[in-house]
Amino acid sequence: MRRRVLSIIKIVLTLAISGGCLYFAARNLEFSAIRSEFADMQVLPALIAAAVAVIALSLRAWRWHQVIRREHDFAFSNTYWANAIGYLANNILPARAGEVIRSVVLALSANIRKTLVLATALTERMLDAAVLLLLAWCMLFFTVELPPAFRTIWTIVLPVVLLLVVVAFIAPKMQAFWVRLIHLMPLGGAFKMRLEAFLNGLLDGIRVFHHPAFLLQFLIYTVIIWFIDAFMFKSLAAAFGGELTVAQSVIFVAIIGFASSVPSTPGYVGVYQAIAVALLPVFGMKESQAFLAVSFFQVMFLCVTLGLGGYGWFVMQRRIGKARLAREIEEAES
């Protein structure tokens, strides 16, 4: 009963946030302007953006594969389809459920501990956030349009994120402390054993990134991926008659990236529109262009993930077993 009430509250909250953001984004827009901008859309930049989205998704899968295969080698196709399934789940399910789903799918298909795979996925996200924030902070020096208050907020958030990354990286060094802490808890012996096994898997997953040469390689991949994402939004802006510099595109990617942590409907409908309408006109785009560009991105990325993730789900059902896959995902989500 309590879980059901919490689920209802969460749904109402996410709908309220998304609805409020969508109203904010569309309140000053005229339908005639939206229709005119869409009719004038340039097809080639839009197709380039779609192709770049596929490339970025593939590179993210390759980067994750390089992390997981340090446990033991296995086929890249397992990582590719698991990653695509995860992104599809993030697009159609709330609360970034795709992170858990892609971890479970890959763990089952590659015969690796689920906690270790999940830890690599979460650590990957933390490093993603830190690198993106740092890149965007550097891009602030090449962008004069943003108000000083925005820059001040950025310089506060960046150290906090970097501190969280450092704490996560230190955690495996304190494994004995965490284990003792678990055994001091007033819990049953069986539950303590399960909790300790879960903890060990998480710490082993983070420990993968403790190799300096590999960490450097991972960070280089990450920088490349974020610049590819920035190029995708630059192409989308061009498709609707706007123009963004590389620095402006990186800053926009950083902001919508962190907006994905706000509770909202699947696909972040409303939240992304509000950010685009608030920020992109500062960079010279019209509100209607900004609204259309980010809305087209959401539809485009949904189509990309539906194609890749949908086919990947079919492939993984055959490799893992339909009933087993559904059961394991349900257990992980609960």
RASUL-V654261 format. One record per residue. N is the residue number from 1. PHI is phi in radians with two decimals (none if undefined). OMEGA is omega in whole degrees, 0 to 359 (none if undefined). Layout:
n | phi | omega
N | PHI | OMEGA
N | PHI | OMEGA
This chain:
n | phi | omega
1 | none | 181
2 | -1.08 | 179
3 | -1.11 | 180
4 | -1.14 | 179
5 | -1.10 | 178
6 | -1.08 | 178
7 | -1.12 | 179
8 | -1.12 | 179
9 | -1.06 | 180
10 | -1.12 | 179
11 | -1.10 | 179
12 | -1.08 | 180
13 | -1.11 | 182
14 | -1.15 | 178
15 | -1.14 | 180
16 | -1.14 | 179
17 | -1.12 | 181
18 | -1.13 | 179
19 | -1.11 | 179
20 | -1.12 | 179
21 | -1.15 | 180
22 | -1.16 | 176
23 | -1.11 | 179
24 | -1.03 | 183
25 | -1.24 | 188
26 | -1.77 | 189
27 | -1.10 | 182
28 | -1.85 | 182
29 | -1.52 | 175
30 | -1.86 | 182
31 | -1.06 | 180
32 | -1.11 | 179
33 | -1.20 | 178
34 | -1.06 | 181
35 | -1.11 | 180
36 | -1.18 | 179
37 | -1.11 | 181
38 | -1.19 | 179
39 | -1.13 | 181
40 | -1.59 | 182
41 | -1.01 | 177
42 | -1.54 | 188
43 | -1.23 | 185
44 | -1.05 | 178
45 | -1.06 | 179
46 | -1.18 | 178
47 | -1.17 | 177
48 | -1.09 | 179
49 | -1.07 | 179
50 | -1.13 | 179
51 | -1.13 | 179
52 | -1.15 | 178
53 | -1.08 | 178
54 | -1.15 | 179
55 | -1.08 | 180
56 | -1.10 | 178
57 | -1.10 | 180
58 | -1.19 | 179
59 | -1.15 | 176
60 | -1.12 | 177
61 | -1.13 | 179
62 | -1.11 | 179
63 | -1.09 | 180
64 | -1.13 | 179
65 | -1.08 | 179
66 | -1.11 | 178
67 | -1.29 | 187
68 | -1.21 | 185
69 | -1.20 | 174
70 | -1.23 | 175
71 | -1.29 | 168
72 | -2.89 | 187
73 | -1.34 | 177
74 | -2.80 | 186
75 | -1.18 | 179
76 | -1.09 | 182
77 | -1.03 | 177
78 | -1.06 | 180
79 | -1.19 | 183
80 | -1.07 | 183
81 | -1.24 | 178
82 | -1.11 | 180
83 | -1.13 | 179
84 | -1.11 | 177
85 | -1.08 | 179
86 | -1.10 | 179
87 | -1.19 | 175
88 | -1.10 | 179
89 | -1.09 | 177
90 | -1.11 | 181
91 | -1.40 | 187
92 | -2.05 | 180
93 | -2.11 | 180
94 | -1.39 | 170
95 | 1.08 | 178
96 | 0.86 | 180
97 | -1.09 | 181
98 | -1.09 | 180
99 | -1.15 | 178
100 | -1.23 | 184
101 | -1.12 | 181
102 | -1.15 | 179
103 | -1.18 | 179
104 | -1.15 | 181
105 | -1.07 | 181
106 | -1.20 | 180
107 | -1.05 | 181
108 | -1.21 | 184
109 | -1.29 | 182
110 | -1.79 | 180
111 | 1.03 | 179
112 | -2.19 | 179
113 | -0.99 | 182
114 | -1.10 | 182
115 | -1.14 | 179
116 | -1.16 | 180
117 | -1.12 | 179
118 | -1.09 | 179
119 | -1.08 | 179
120 | -1.15 | 179
121 | -1.13 | 181
122 | -1.22 | 178
123 | -1.14 | 176
124 | -1.01 | 180
125 | -1.13 | 179
126 | -1.10 | 178
127 | -1.15 | 175
128 | -0.95 | 183
129 | -1.11 | 182
130 | -1.13 | 180
131 | -1.13 | 181
132 | -1.11 | 178
133 | -1.10 | 180
134 | -1.15 | 177
135 | -1.08 | 181
136 | -1.12 | 177
137 | -1.07 | 176
138 | -1.12 | 181
139 | -1.20 | 178
140 | -1.04 | 180
141 | -1.28 | 179
142 | -1.90 | 181
143 | -2.33 | 185
144 | -1.74 | 188
145 | -1.30 | 186
146 | -1.25 | 180
147 | -1.22 | 181
148 | -1.02 | 181
149 | -1.07 | 179
150 | -1.11 | 179
151 | -1.14 | 179
152 | -1.12 | 178
153 | -1.06 | 181
154 | -1.07 | 181
155 | -1.23 | 175
156 | -1.48 | 183
157 | -1.19 | 184
158 | -1.00 | 179
159 | -1.07 | 179
160 | -1.10 | 180
161 | -1.13 | 179
162 | -1.10 | 178
163 | -1.12 | 178
164 | -1.09 | 178
165 | -1.12 | 180
166 | -1.08 | 179
167 | -1.06 | 179
168 | -1.08 | 181
169 | -1.25 | 179
170 | -1.36 | 186
171 | -0.87 | 180
172 | -1.09 | 178
173 | -1.20 | 183
174 | -1.91 | 185
175 | -1.00 | 180
176 | -1.05 | 179
177 | -1.12 | 182
178 | -1.13 | 179
179 | -1.11 | 178
180 | -1.07 | 180
181 | -1.10 | 178
182 | -1.10 | 182
183 | -1.24 | 176
184 | -1.47 | 182
185 | -1.27 | 179
186 | -1.37 | 183
187 | -2.18 | 178
188 | -1.20 | 183
189 | -1.06 | 181
190 | -1.13 | 180
191 | -1.18 | 177
192 | -1.06 | 179
193 | -1.12 | 178
194 | -1.13 | 180
195 | -1.15 | 178
196 | -1.16 | 177
197 | -1.10 | 177
198 | -1.10 | 179
199 | -1.06 | 181
200 | -1.08 | 177
201 | -1.12 | 179
202 | -1.08 | 182
203 | -1.16 | 176
204 | -1.12 | 178
205 | -1.14 | 177
206 | -1.20 | 183
207 | -1.09 | 177
208 | -0.99 | 184
209 | -1.48 | 182
210 | -1.41 | 178
211 | -1.52 | 188
212 | -0.97 | 182
213 | -1.11 | 180
214 | -1.19 | 179
215 | -1.06 | 178
216 | -1.08 | 178
217 | -1.05 | 179
218 | -1.07 | 181
219 | -1.16 | 177
220 | -1.13 | 175
221 | -0.96 | 184
222 | -1.13 | 178
223 | -1.05 | 180
224 | -1.06 | 181
225 | -1.08 | 182
226 | -1.19 | 176
227 | -1.21 | 175
228 | -1.13 | 176
229 | -1.05 | 179
230 | -1.10 | 178
231 | -1.11 | 178
232 | -1.07 | 180
233 | -1.24 | 174
234 | -1.08 | 178
235 | -1.18 | 179
236 | -1.13 | 176
237 | -1.06 | 179
238 | -1.11 | 181
239 | -1.09 | 181
240 | -1.93 | 174
241 | 1.48 | 178
242 | -1.69 | 180
243 | -2.51 | 177
244 | -2.15 | 173
245 | -1.38 | 177
246 | -1.07 | 180
247 | -1.07 | 179
248 | -1.12 | 179
249 | -1.14 | 179
250 | -1.11 | 180
251 | -1.09 | 179
252 | -1.13 | 178
253 | -1.05 | 180
254 | -1.10 | 183
255 | -1.21 | 179
256 | -1.25 | 176
257 | -1.09 | 179
258 | -1.37 | 176
259 | -1.18 | 180
260 | -1.19 | 176
261 | -1.46 | 178
262 | -1.37 | 178
263 | -1.03 | 180
264 | -2.73 | 178
265 | -1.19 | 177
266 | -0.95 | 182
267 | 1.44 | 177
268 | 1.05 | 177
269 | -1.10 | 181
270 | 1.69 | 181
271 | -1.12 | 180
272 | -1.12 | 180
273 | -1.11 | 180
274 | -1.10 | 180
275 | -1.16 | 181
276 | -1.10 | 182
277 | -1.21 | 180
278 | -1.39 | 189
279 | -1.72 | 189
280 | -1.11 | 173
281 | -1.07 | 175
282 | -1.09 | 180
283 | -1.58 | 175
284 | 1.81 | 178
285 | -1.50 | 175
286 | -1.33 | 181
287 | -1.05 | 180
288 | -1.13 | 177
289 | -1.14 | 180
290 | -1.10 | 180
291 | -1.07 | 181
292 | -1.17 | 183
293 | -1.07 | 182
294 | -1.30 | 177
295 | -1.19 | 177
296 | -1.12 | 177
297 | -1.02 | 182
298 | -1.09 | 179
299 | -1.17 | 180
300 | -1.06 | 183
301 | -1.21 | 175
302 | -1.12 | 179
303 | -1.12 | 179
304 | -1.10 | 182
305 | -1.27 | 175
306 | -1.10 | 179
307 | -1.16 | 183
308 | -1.28 | 181
309 | -1.19 | 179
310 | -1.11 | 178
311 | -1.17 | 178
312 | -1.07 | 178
313 | -1.09 | 178
314 | -1.10 | 180
315 | -1.11 | 183
316 | -1.24 | 174
317 | -1.08 | 179
318 | -1.27 | 182
319 | -1.32 | 186
320 | -1.67 | 187
321 | 1.95 | 186
322 | -1.04 | 183
323 | -1.16 | 181
324 | -1.13 | 181
325 | -1.09 | 179
326 | -1.09 | 181
327 | -1.14 | 182
328 | -1.16 | 179
329 | -1.17 | 179
330 | -1.10 | 178
331 | -1.14 | 181
332 | -1.15 | 181
333 | -1.24 | 180
334 | -1.40 | none
